[in-house]
Amino acid sequence: MSVYQYFKRYVEYGIVPAKRTKDFTLVPESSFYKSVHYIDNVLGSVDKKYKEEEKSGSLI
């Protein structure tokens, strides 16, 4: 799955990519959180922007 698809799923549904550990528990991938943090710092909250565009109907 591409980075764009991960972000889209995160913004739309709150789904965070995770990996399975040796004891079969799911642990969020830290690299994903770092990416979200960097984007939020540059562009602002991705989630907030998506919801604003969805309300206005300008979402692609």
Buried (B, 14 or more C-beta within 10 A) or exposed (E): EEEEEBBBBBBEEEEBBEEEEEEEEEEEBEEBEEBBEEEBEEEEEBBEEBBEEEEEEEEE
